[in-house]
Amino acid sequence: MNIACPKCGTTNRVPPERLADPAHQAVCGSCGTELTPSHPVELTDLNFSGYIAKTEQPVLVDFWAEWCGPCKAMAPQFANAAKALPGVRFAKLDTDENPRTSGASGIRGIPTLVLYQGGREIARQSGAMSSRDLLGWVQAQLGAQG
């Protein structure tokens, strides 16, 4: 399975059995960054497109901003969901710091969650959610794709 490094952008081939083994974390062959952390990774205008396009696992992106109260309230819920769904890559993108990507993605309100698979958007949800609701939503979307 291909996973893009969120730090350097290198595409890494990781055997599926290694992804399922938390004792052997997959790291980038170029820079040593952990490829499958149990926490959201930060994306920017510079690495967003490559990360989405080169990562074969589903990627859930939280579009947020520092000044947004609901975004801040949802942040720990999003982090908890990342721990519960190891088969999904979780990422965050600050819309104020990365206006090119948020504009190209059609983000009109925050927080907005966008689920990508195979390099394309498959679902979108605006508004804060609890980790339980977030997990249910992601699983329903991925189930609908299968």
DSSP file (Angstrom, degrees, kcal/mol; ACC not computed):
  #  RESIDUE AA STRUCTURE BP1 BP2  ACC     N-H-->O    O-->H-N    N-H-->O    O-->H-N    TCO  KAPPA ALPHA  PHI   PSI    X-CA   Y-CA   Z-CA
    1    1 A M              0   0    0      0, 0.0    13,-3.3     0, 0.0     2,-0.4   0.000 360.0 360.0 360.0 135.2    0.0    0.0    0.0
    2    2 A N  E     +A   13   0A   0     11,-0.2    54,-3.0     9,-0.0    55,-0.6  -0.693 360.0 177.7 -87.4 135.2    1.3    3.5   -0.9
    3    3 A I  E     -A   12   0A   0      9,-2.5     9,-2.5    -2,-0.4     2,-0.3  -0.992  22.5-135.7-136.3 128.0    1.5    6.2    1.8
    4    4 A A  E     -A   11   0A   0     -2,-0.4     7,-0.2    47,-0.4     6,-0.1  -0.598  24.8-116.0 -81.1 142.3    2.9    9.6    1.2
    5    5 A C     >  -     0   0    0      5,-2.2     4,-1.5    -2,-0.3    30,-0.1  -0.659  16.1-147.6 -75.1 126.6    5.1   11.1    3.9
    6    6 A P  T  4 S+     0   0    0      0, 0.0    -1,-0.1     0, 0.0    45,-0.1   0.694  94.3  44.7 -69.8 -15.9    3.4   14.2    5.3
    7    7 A K  T  4 S+     0   0    0      3,-0.1    -2,-0.0    36,-0.0    -3,-0.0   0.917 131.2  11.5 -92.0 -52.7    6.8   15.8    5.9
    8    8 A C  T  4 S-     0   0    0      2,-0.1    -4,-0.0    25,-0.0    -1,-0.0   0.589  90.9-124.7-107.7 -11.8    8.8   15.2    2.7
    9    9 A G     <  +     0   0    0     -4,-1.5     2,-0.1     1,-0.3    45,-0.0   0.416  54.4 151.2  86.2  -2.7    6.2   14.0    0.3
   10   10 A T        -     0   0    0     -6,-0.1    -5,-2.2     1,-0.1     2,-0.5  -0.390  47.3-124.8 -64.4 136.4    8.0   10.8   -0.6
   11   11 A T  E     -A    4   0A   0     -7,-0.2     2,-0.4    -2,-0.1    -7,-0.2  -0.743  29.7-164.6 -83.2 126.6    5.7    7.9   -1.6
   12   12 A N  E     -A    3   0A   0     -9,-2.5    -9,-2.5    -2,-0.5     2,-0.6  -0.936  15.5-139.6-116.4 134.0    6.4    4.9    0.5
   13   13 A R  E     -A    2   0A   0     -2,-0.4   -11,-0.2   -11,-0.2    -2,-0.0  -0.836  25.9-177.1 -92.2 120.1    5.3    1.3   -0.2
   14   14 A V        -     0   0    0    -13,-3.3     5,-0.1    -2,-0.6    -2,-0.0  -0.976  27.7-121.0-122.3 124.3    4.2   -0.3    3.1
   15   15 A P    >>  -     0   0    0      0, 0.0     4,-1.3     0, 0.0     3,-1.2  -0.387  23.8-124.8 -61.4 138.2    3.0   -4.0    3.2
   16   16 A P  H 3> S+     0   0    0      0, 0.0     4,-1.2     0, 0.0     3,-0.1   0.835 109.9  58.2 -54.5 -35.7   -0.6   -4.2    4.5
   17   17 A E  H 34 S+     0   0    0      1,-0.2     4,-0.3     2,-0.2    -3,-0.0   0.819 103.6  53.1 -66.7 -28.4    0.5   -6.6    7.3
   18   18 A R  H X4 S+     0   0    0     -3,-1.2     3,-0.9     1,-0.2    -1,-0.2   0.835 103.0  57.3 -73.6 -32.4    2.9   -3.9    8.6
   19   19 A L  H 3< S+     0   0    0     -4,-1.3    -1,-0.2     1,-0.2    -2,-0.2   0.832 105.8  51.2 -64.3 -31.6    0.1   -1.3    8.7
   20   20 A A  T 3< S+     0   0    0     -4,-1.2    -1,-0.2     1,-0.1    -2,-0.2   0.520  93.8  82.6 -84.6  -5.4   -1.8   -3.6   11.1
   21   21 A D    X   -     0   0    0     -3,-0.9     3,-1.6    -4,-0.3    -1,-0.1  -0.833  54.5-173.9-106.3  99.5    1.1   -4.1   13.5
   22   22 A P  T 3  S+     0   0    0      0, 0.0     3,-0.3     0, 0.0    -1,-0.1   0.695  81.9  67.1 -65.5 -17.0    1.4   -1.2   16.0
   23   23 A A  T 3  S+     0   0    0      1,-0.3     2,-0.5     2,-0.0    -5,-0.0   0.714 102.6  47.6 -75.0 -19.4    4.7   -2.7   17.3
   24   24 A H  S <  S-     0   0    0     -3,-1.6    -1,-0.3    -6,-0.2    -3,-0.2  -0.731  81.9-161.1-124.3  81.5    6.4   -2.0   14.0
   25   25 A Q        -     0   0    0     -2,-0.5     2,-0.3    -3,-0.3    -6,-0.1  -0.380  19.3-123.3 -65.4 134.5    5.6    1.6   13.0
   26   26 A A        -     0   0    0     -8,-0.1     9,-2.8    -2,-0.1    10,-0.7  -0.624  32.2-169.7 -77.3 134.3    6.2    2.3    9.3
   27   27 A V  B     -B   34   0B   0     -2,-0.3     7,-0.2     7,-0.3     2,-0.1  -0.900  31.1 -90.7-125.1 156.1    8.5    5.2    8.7
   28   28 A C     >  -     0   0    0      5,-2.7     4,-1.4    -2,-0.3   -17,-0.1  -0.414  26.3-142.1 -64.6 132.5    9.5    7.2    5.6
   29   29 A G  T  4 S+     0   0    0      1,-0.2    -1,-0.1     2,-0.1   -18,-0.0   0.690  98.3  43.1 -69.3 -18.4   12.4    5.7    3.8
   30   30 A S  T  4 S+     0   0    0      3,-0.1    -1,-0.2   -20,-0.1    -2,-0.0   0.885 133.0   8.8 -93.0 -47.5   13.7    9.2    3.0
   31   31 A C  T  4 S-     0   0    0      2,-0.1    -2,-0.1   -21,-0.1    -3,-0.0   0.525  90.1-119.7-118.8  -7.2   13.3   11.3    6.2
   32   32 A G     <  +     0   0    0     -4,-1.4     2,-0.1     1,-0.3    -3,-0.1   0.526  56.9 151.9  82.8   5.0   12.3    8.8    8.9
   33   33 A T        -     0   0    0     -6,-0.1    -5,-2.7     1,-0.1    -1,-0.3  -0.455  55.9-102.1 -69.9 140.5    8.9   10.5    9.7
   34   34 A E  B     -B   27   0B   0     -7,-0.2    -7,-0.3     1,-0.1    -1,-0.1  -0.450  31.2-162.7 -63.4 130.3    6.3    8.1   11.0
   35   35 A L  S    S+     0   0    0     -9,-2.8    -8,-0.1     1,-0.2    -1,-0.1   0.741  81.0  36.5 -89.0 -26.2    3.8    7.3    8.2
   36   36 A T  S    S+     0   0    0    -10,-0.7    -1,-0.2    53,-0.1   -10,-0.1  -0.426  76.2 170.8-127.4  58.3    0.9    6.0   10.2
   37   37 A P        -     0   0    0      0, 0.0    53,-0.3     0, 0.0     4,-0.1  -0.270  40.1-128.6 -67.6 157.0    0.7    8.0   13.4
   38   38 A S  S    S+     0   0    0      2,-0.1    47,-0.1    51,-0.1    46,-0.1   0.134  91.0  65.9 -90.8  21.0   -2.3    7.6   15.7
   39   39 A H  S    S-     0   0    0     43,-0.1    51,-0.2    51,-0.1    40,-0.1  -0.936  98.1 -86.3-134.8 158.3   -2.7   11.4   15.7
   40   40 A P        -     0   0    0      0, 0.0    51,-0.3     0, 0.0     2,-0.3  -0.354  39.4-137.7 -65.7 144.3   -3.6   13.8   12.9
   41   41 A V  E     -c   91   0C   0     49,-2.2    51,-2.7    -4,-0.1     2,-0.5  -0.710  19.5-113.0 -97.7 154.8   -0.8   15.2   10.7
   42   42 A E  E     -c   92   0C   0     -2,-0.3     2,-0.3    49,-0.2    51,-0.2  -0.759  31.7-166.4 -89.8 128.8   -0.6   18.8    9.6
   43   43 A L  E     -c   93   0C   0     49,-3.1    51,-0.5    -2,-0.5     2,-0.2  -0.811   5.1-173.8-111.1 157.5   -1.0   19.5    6.0
   44   44 A T     >  -     0   0    0     -2,-0.3     4,-2.1    49,-0.1     3,-0.2  -0.796  46.2 -89.2-136.4 176.4   -0.2   22.8    4.1
   45   45 A D  T  4 S+     0   0    0     -2,-0.2     4,-0.4     1,-0.2    53,-0.1   0.821 125.4  54.0 -56.9 -30.5   -0.7   24.3    0.7
   46   46 A L  T  4 S+     0   0    0      1,-0.2     4,-0.2     2,-0.1    -1,-0.2   0.848 121.1  23.0 -76.9 -35.4    2.7   22.7   -0.2
   47   47 A N  T  > S+     0   0    0     -3,-0.2     4,-2.2     2,-0.1     5,-0.2   0.522  96.9  90.5-112.5  -4.7    2.0   19.1    0.8
   48   48 A F  H  X S+     0   0    0     -4,-2.1     4,-2.6     1,-0.2     5,-0.3   0.955  88.6  44.2 -58.9 -58.2   -1.8   18.7    0.6
   49   49 A S  H  > S+     0   0    0     -4,-0.4     4,-2.6     1,-0.2     5,-0.2   0.900 116.4  46.4 -58.0 -45.2   -2.2   17.6   -3.1
   50   50 A G  H  > S+     0   0    0     -4,-0.2     4,-2.4     2,-0.2    -1,-0.2   0.896 112.3  50.3 -65.3 -40.2    0.7   15.2   -3.0
   51   51 A Y  H  X S+     0   0    0     -4,-2.2     4,-1.1     2,-0.2   -47,-0.4   0.931 114.8  43.2 -64.7 -45.0   -0.4   13.6    0.3
   52   52 A I  H  < S+     0   0    0     -4,-2.6    67,-0.5    -5,-0.2     3,-0.3   0.926 118.3  44.6 -65.7 -45.0   -4.0   13.2   -0.9
   53   53 A A  H  < S+     0   0    0     -4,-2.6    -2,-0.2    -5,-0.3    -1,-0.2   0.843 117.9  41.7 -70.7 -34.6   -3.0   11.8   -4.3
   54   54 A K  H  < S+     0   0    0     -4,-2.4     2,-0.7    -5,-0.2    -1,-0.2   0.529  93.1  88.7 -96.0  -6.7   -0.3    9.5   -3.2
   55   55 A T     <  -     0   0    0     -4,-1.1    63,-0.4    -3,-0.3    64,-0.4  -0.832  53.6-168.1 -98.0 118.3   -1.9    7.9   -0.1
   56   56 A E        +     0   0    0    -54,-3.0    62,-0.4    -2,-0.7    -1,-0.2   0.795  66.2  81.9 -75.9 -28.7   -3.9    4.8   -0.9
   57   57 A Q  S    S-     0   0    0    -55,-0.6    61,-0.2     1,-0.1    31,-0.1  -0.371 100.7 -87.2 -69.0 156.2   -5.6    4.7    2.5
   58   58 A P        -     0   0    0      0, 0.0    31,-3.0     0, 0.0     2,-0.5  -0.375  43.5-151.0 -60.4 145.0   -8.6    6.9    3.0
   59   59 A V  E     -dE  89 116C   0     57,-2.5    57,-3.1    29,-0.2     2,-0.6  -0.987   6.9-161.6-124.0 124.0   -7.6   10.4    4.3
   60   60 A L  E     -dE  90 115C   0     29,-2.9    31,-2.7    -2,-0.5     2,-0.5  -0.929  11.7-163.3-105.8 121.3   -9.9   12.5    6.5
   61   61 A V  E     -dE  91 114C   0     53,-2.9    53,-2.3    -2,-0.6     2,-0.7  -0.905  10.4-153.1-110.9 129.6   -9.0   16.2    6.5
   62   62 A D  E     -dE  92 113C   0     29,-2.7    31,-2.6    -2,-0.5     2,-0.6  -0.897  10.2-156.8 -97.8 109.9  -10.3   18.6    9.1
   63   63 A F  E     +dE  93 112C   0     49,-3.1    49,-1.7    -2,-0.7     2,-0.2  -0.812  35.3 146.6 -87.4 121.1  -10.3   22.1    7.6
   64   64 A W  E     -d   94   0C   0     29,-2.1    31,-3.5    -2,-0.6    32,-0.4  -0.817  37.9-138.9-146.0 176.2  -10.2   24.5   10.6
   65   65 A A    >   -     0   0    0     -2,-0.2     3,-1.2    29,-0.2     7,-0.2  -0.988  25.5-121.2-146.2 152.2   -8.9   27.8   11.9
   66   66 A E  T 3  S+     0   0    0     -2,-0.3     6,-0.1     1,-0.3    -1,-0.1   0.834 111.5  51.2 -60.5 -36.9   -7.3   29.0   15.1
   67   67 A W  T 3  S+     0   0    0     -3,-0.0     2,-0.6     4,-0.0    -1,-0.3   0.557  85.3 105.4 -79.9  -8.6  -10.0   31.6   15.9
   68   68 A C    <>  -     0   0    0     -3,-1.2     4,-2.1     1,-0.2     5,-0.2  -0.644  53.6-162.7 -84.5 113.0  -12.9   29.1   15.4
   69   69 A G  H  > S+     0   0    0     -2,-0.6     4,-2.4     1,-0.2     5,-0.2   0.930  91.6  48.2 -59.5 -50.1  -14.5   28.0   18.7
   70   70 A P  H  > S+     0   0    0      0, 0.0     4,-2.0     0, 0.0    -1,-0.2   0.860 110.2  54.4 -60.8 -33.3  -16.3   24.9   17.2
   71   71 A C  H  > S+     0   0    0      2,-0.2     4,-1.4     1,-0.2    -2,-0.2   0.934 109.9  46.0 -63.4 -45.5  -13.0   23.9   15.6
   72   72 A K  H  < S+     0   0    0     -4,-2.1    -1,-0.2     1,-0.2    -3,-0.1   0.884 112.0  51.4 -65.1 -38.6  -11.1   24.1   18.9
   73   73 A A  H  < S+     0   0    0     -4,-2.4     4,-0.4     1,-0.2    -1,-0.2   0.855 112.8  45.7 -66.7 -33.9  -13.9   22.1   20.6
   74   74 A M  H  X S+     0   0    0     -4,-2.0     4,-2.6    -5,-0.2     3,-0.4   0.701  89.9  86.5 -82.5 -19.2  -13.8   19.4   17.9
   75   75 A A  H  X S+     0   0    0     -4,-1.4     4,-2.2     1,-0.3    -1,-0.2   0.887  91.6  44.0 -52.9 -48.3  -10.0   19.1   17.9
   76   76 A P  H  > S+     0   0    0      0, 0.0     4,-2.2     0, 0.0    -1,-0.3   0.846 113.0  53.1 -67.9 -29.3   -9.8   16.5   20.8
   77   77 A Q  H  > S+     0   0    0     -4,-0.4     4,-2.1    -3,-0.4    -2,-0.2   0.905 109.6  48.3 -66.8 -41.1  -12.7   14.6   19.3
   78   78 A F  H  X S+     0   0    0     -4,-2.6     4,-1.8     2,-0.2    -1,-0.2   0.903 111.2  50.4 -64.5 -42.9  -10.9   14.4   16.0
   79   79 A A  H  X S+     0   0    0     -4,-2.2     4,-1.3    -5,-0.2    -2,-0.2   0.889 109.9  50.4 -64.2 -39.9   -7.7   13.3   17.7
   80   80 A N  H  X S+     0   0    0     -4,-2.2     4,-1.3     1,-0.2     3,-0.2   0.901 108.8  51.5 -64.9 -40.3   -9.6   10.5   19.6
   81   81 A A  H  X S+     0   0    0     -4,-2.1     4,-1.4     1,-0.2    -1,-0.2   0.864 103.2  59.6 -64.0 -35.3  -11.2    9.3   16.3
   82   82 A A  H  < S+     0   0    0     -4,-1.8    -1,-0.2     1,-0.2    -2,-0.2   0.871 105.3  49.1 -60.6 -36.9   -7.7    9.1   14.8
   83   83 A K  H  < S+     0   0    0     -4,-1.3    -1,-0.2    -3,-0.2    -2,-0.2   0.825 111.3  50.1 -69.9 -31.1   -6.7    6.6   17.5
   84   84 A A  H  < S+     0   0    0     -4,-1.3    -2,-0.2     1,-0.2    -1,-0.2   0.667 109.6  49.6 -84.6 -17.7   -9.8    4.5   16.9
   85   85 A L    ><  +     0   0    0     -4,-1.4     3,-1.8    -3,-0.2    -1,-0.2  -0.670  57.3 167.0-123.1  77.1   -9.5    4.2   13.1
   86   86 A P  T 3  S+     0   0    0      0, 0.0    -1,-0.1     0, 0.0    -2,-0.1   0.683  74.6  64.6 -66.3 -15.8   -6.0    3.1   12.2
   87   87 A G  T 3  S+     0   0    0     -3,-0.1     2,-0.4     2,-0.0   -67,-0.0   0.457  96.3  67.0 -85.2   0.1   -7.0    2.3    8.6
   88   88 A V  S <  S-     0   0    0     -3,-1.8     2,-0.5    -6,-0.2   -29,-0.2  -0.971  79.5-134.1-121.0 134.7   -7.7    6.0    7.9
   89   89 A R  E     - d   0  59C   0    -31,-3.0   -29,-2.9    -2,-0.4     2,-0.4  -0.763  21.4-152.3 -85.8 130.9   -5.1    8.7    7.8
   90   90 A F  E     + d   0  60C   0     -2,-0.5   -49,-2.2   -53,-0.3     2,-0.3  -0.875  19.8 170.9-107.0 136.1   -6.2   11.8    9.7
   91   91 A A  E     -cd  41  61C   0    -31,-2.7   -29,-2.7    -2,-0.4     2,-0.4  -0.971  20.4-148.2-143.9 156.3   -5.0   15.3    8.8
   92   92 A K  E     -cd  42  62C   0    -51,-2.7   -49,-3.1    -2,-0.3     2,-0.4  -0.961   6.8-168.2-125.7 144.4   -5.7   18.9    9.6
   93   93 A L  E     -cd  43  63C   0    -31,-2.6   -29,-2.1    -2,-0.4     2,-0.6  -0.965  18.9-139.0-135.3 118.9   -5.4   22.0    7.4
   94   94 A D  E  >  - d   0  64C   0    -51,-0.5     4,-1.3    -2,-0.4   -29,-0.2  -0.653  12.4-156.7 -75.8 114.4   -5.5   25.5    8.9
   95   95 A T  T  4 S+     0   0    0    -31,-3.5     7,-0.2    -2,-0.6    -1,-0.2   0.808  89.4  52.7 -68.0 -30.2   -7.6   27.4    6.4
   96   96 A D  T  4 S+     0   0    0    -32,-0.4    -1,-0.2     1,-0.2   -31,-0.1   0.884 114.5  41.4 -71.3 -37.8   -6.2   30.8    7.4
   97   97 A E  T  4 S+     0   0    0      1,-0.2    -2,-0.2    -3,-0.1   -52,-0.2   0.660 123.7  39.1 -81.5 -17.0   -2.6   29.7    6.9
   98   98 A N     X  +     0   0    0     -4,-1.3     4,-2.0     1,-0.1    -1,-0.2  -0.518  63.9 155.7-134.1  64.5   -3.4   27.7    3.7
   99   99 A P  H  >  +     0   0    0      0, 0.0     4,-2.3     0, 0.0     5,-0.2   0.791  69.7  61.2 -67.7 -28.5   -5.9   29.8    1.6
  100  100 A R  H  > S+     0   0    0      2,-0.2     4,-2.5     1,-0.2     5,-0.2   0.952 110.3  39.2 -63.1 -48.6   -4.9   28.2   -1.7
  101  101 A T  H  > S+     0   0    0      2,-0.2     4,-2.0     1,-0.2    -1,-0.2   0.918 116.2  50.0 -69.5 -43.3   -5.9   24.7   -0.7
  102  102 A S  H  <>S+     0   0    0     -4,-2.0     5,-2.5     1,-0.2     4,-0.2   0.889 114.1  46.5 -64.9 -36.3   -9.0   25.7    1.3
  103  103 A G  H ><5S+     0   0    0     -4,-2.3     3,-1.4    -5,-0.2    -2,-0.2   0.929 112.7  48.3 -67.8 -45.6  -10.2   27.8   -1.7
  104  104 A A  H 3<5S+     0   0    0     -4,-2.5    -2,-0.2     1,-0.3    -1,-0.2   0.788 110.2  53.9 -64.5 -27.1   -9.5   25.1   -4.2
  105  105 A S  T 3<5S-     0   0    0     -4,-2.0    -1,-0.3    -5,-0.2    -2,-0.2   0.471 112.9-120.3 -86.7  -2.3  -11.3   22.6   -1.9
  106  106 A G  T < 5 +     0   0    0     -3,-1.4     2,-0.6     1,-0.2    -3,-0.2   0.833  45.3 174.7  70.2  32.3  -14.4   24.9   -1.8
  107  107 A I      < +     0   0    0     -5,-2.5    -1,-0.2     1,-0.2     3,-0.1  -0.633  11.0 162.2 -76.8 119.2  -14.3   25.3    1.9
  108  108 A R        +     0   0    0     -2,-0.6     2,-0.3     1,-0.3    -1,-0.2   0.604  63.9  19.3-111.4 -20.7  -17.1   27.8    2.8
  109  109 A G  S    S-     0   0    0    -46,-0.0    -1,-0.3    18,-0.0   -46,-0.1  -0.982  83.9 -93.6-148.5 155.9  -17.5   27.2    6.5
  110  110 A I  S    S+     0   0    0     -2,-0.3   -46,-0.1     1,-0.2   -39,-0.1  -0.958  91.8  37.4-132.8 151.6  -15.4   25.6    9.3
  111  111 A P  S    S+     0   0    0      0, 0.0    16,-3.2     0, 0.0     2,-0.4   0.495  76.0 164.6 -72.7 144.6  -15.0   23.1   10.7
  112  112 A T  E     -EF  63 126C   0    -49,-1.7   -49,-3.1    14,-0.2     2,-0.5  -0.999  23.0-154.1-128.7 131.0  -15.4   21.1    7.6
  113  113 A L  E     -EF  62 125C   0     12,-3.5    12,-2.5    -2,-0.4     2,-0.4  -0.887  10.2-171.4-103.3 132.6  -14.4   17.4    7.3
  114  114 A V  E     -EF  61 124C   0    -53,-2.3   -53,-2.9    -2,-0.5     2,-0.5  -0.992   9.4-153.2-126.9 127.3  -13.6   16.0    3.8
  115  115 A L  E     -EF  60 123C   0      8,-2.5     7,-3.3    -2,-0.4     8,-1.4  -0.875  14.6-170.7-102.4 126.0  -13.0   12.3    3.2
  116  116 A Y  E     +EF  59 121C   0    -57,-3.1   -57,-2.5    -2,-0.5     2,-0.3  -0.876   9.4 176.4-114.6 145.8  -10.7   11.4    0.3
  117  117 A Q  E >  S+ F   0 120C   0      3,-2.6     3,-1.4    -2,-0.4   -61,-0.1  -0.961  72.3   2.6-148.0 134.5  -10.0    8.0   -1.2
  118  118 A G  T 3  S-     0   0    0    -63,-0.4   -62,-0.1   -62,-0.4   -65,-0.1   0.804 131.2 -58.0  62.1  29.0   -7.9    7.3   -4.2
  119  119 A G  T 3  S+     0   0    0    -67,-0.5     2,-0.3   -64,-0.4    -1,-0.3   0.487 118.5  95.8  82.8   2.9   -7.0   10.9   -4.5
  120  120 A R  E <  S-F  117   0C   0     -3,-1.4    -3,-2.6   -68,-0.1     2,-0.3  -0.930  79.7-103.0-128.8 153.6  -10.6   12.1   -4.8
  121  121 A E  E     +F  116   0C   0     -2,-0.3    -5,-0.3    -5,-0.2     3,-0.1  -0.519  35.8 170.1 -70.4 131.5  -13.2   13.5   -2.5
  122  122 A I  E     +     0   0C   0     -7,-3.3     2,-0.3     1,-0.4    -6,-0.2   0.577  63.4   6.9-116.2 -17.3  -15.9   11.0   -1.5
  123  123 A A  E     -F  115   0C   0     -8,-1.4    -8,-2.5     2,-0.0    -1,-0.4  -0.989  54.4-163.5-162.8 157.0  -17.7   12.8    1.3
  124  124 A R  E     -F  114   0C   0     -2,-0.3     2,-0.3   -10,-0.2   -10,-0.2  -0.997   5.6-179.5-146.7 142.6  -18.0   16.1    3.1
  125  125 A Q  E     -F  113   0C   0    -12,-2.5   -12,-3.5    -2,-0.3     2,-0.3  -0.976  11.2-155.7-145.6 127.8  -19.5   17.2    6.4
  126  126 A S  E     +F  112   0C   0     -2,-0.3   -14,-0.2   -14,-0.2   -16,-0.1  -0.797  53.5  44.2-104.0 149.0  -19.6   20.6    8.0
  127  127 A G  S    S-     0   0    0    -16,-3.2   -14,-0.1    -2,-0.3     2,-0.1  -0.030  89.9 -62.7 102.9 154.3  -19.9   21.4   11.6
  128  128 A A        -     0   0    0    -18,-0.1     2,-0.3    -2,-0.1   -57,-0.1  -0.398  51.6-173.6 -71.8 147.0  -18.4   20.0   14.8
  129  129 A M        -     0   0    0     -2,-0.1   -52,-0.1   -55,-0.0     2,-0.1  -0.962  26.1-111.8-137.6 154.6  -19.0   16.4   15.8
  130  130 A S     >  -     0   0    0     -2,-0.3     4,-2.7     1,-0.1     5,-0.2  -0.411  38.8-107.6 -75.0 163.3  -18.2   14.1   18.7
  131  131 A S  H  > S+     0   0    0      1,-0.2     4,-2.7     2,-0.2     5,-0.2   0.886 121.2  52.9 -62.4 -36.8  -15.7   11.4   18.2
  132  132 A R  H  > S+     0   0    0      2,-0.2     4,-2.2     1,-0.2    -1,-0.2   0.936 112.4  43.4 -63.8 -46.0  -18.5    8.8   18.2
  133  133 A D  H  > S+     0   0    0      2,-0.2     4,-2.5     1,-0.2    -2,-0.2   0.893 113.7  52.2 -65.6 -39.2  -20.5   10.6   15.6
  134  134 A L  H  X S+     0   0    0     -4,-2.7     4,-2.6     2,-0.2     5,-0.2   0.923 109.8  48.3 -62.5 -45.5  -17.3   11.2   13.5
  135  135 A L  H  X S+     0   0    0     -4,-2.7     4,-2.6     1,-0.2     5,-0.2   0.921 112.3  49.1 -61.4 -44.1  -16.4    7.5   13.6
  136  136 A G  H  X S+     0   0    0     -4,-2.2     4,-2.2    -5,-0.2    -2,-0.2   0.903 111.6  49.2 -61.9 -41.6  -20.0    6.5   12.6
  137  137 A W  H  X S+     0   0    0     -4,-2.5     4,-2.3     2,-0.2    -2,-0.2   0.938 112.7  46.5 -64.5 -47.4  -19.9    9.0    9.7
  138  138 A V  H  X S+     0   0    0     -4,-2.6     4,-2.6     1,-0.2     5,-0.2   0.933 113.7  48.2 -61.3 -46.8  -16.5    7.9    8.4
  139  139 A Q  H  X S+     0   0    0     -4,-2.6     4,-2.3     1,-0.2    -1,-0.2   0.882 111.2  50.8 -63.2 -37.9  -17.5    4.2    8.6
  140  140 A A  H  X S+     0   0    0     -4,-2.2     4,-1.8    -5,-0.2    -1,-0.2   0.911 111.9  47.7 -65.0 -41.0  -20.8    4.8    6.9
  141  141 A Q  H  X S+     0   0    0     -4,-2.3     4,-1.0     2,-0.2    -2,-0.2   0.916 114.1  45.6 -66.5 -42.4  -19.1    6.7    4.0
  142  142 A L  H  X S+     0   0    0     -4,-2.6     4,-1.1     1,-0.2     3,-0.3   0.864 111.6  52.9 -69.9 -35.0  -16.4    4.0    3.6
  143  143 A G  H  < S+     0   0    0     -4,-2.3    -1,-0.2    -5,-0.2    -2,-0.2   0.855 105.5  54.4 -65.1 -35.4  -19.1    1.3    3.7
  144  144 A A  H  < S+     0   0    0     -4,-1.8    -1,-0.2     1,-0.2    -2,-0.2   0.758 107.6  51.2 -69.2 -24.8  -21.0    3.1    1.0
  145  145 A Q  H  <        0   0    0     -4,-1.0    -1,-0.2    -3,-0.3    -2,-0.2   0.761 360.0 360.0 -80.8 -26.5  -17.9    3.0   -1.2
  146  146 A G     <        0   0    0     -4,-1.1    -1,-0.2    -3,-0.2    -2,-0.2   0.457 360.0 360.0 -77.9 360.0  -17.2   -0.7   -0.8
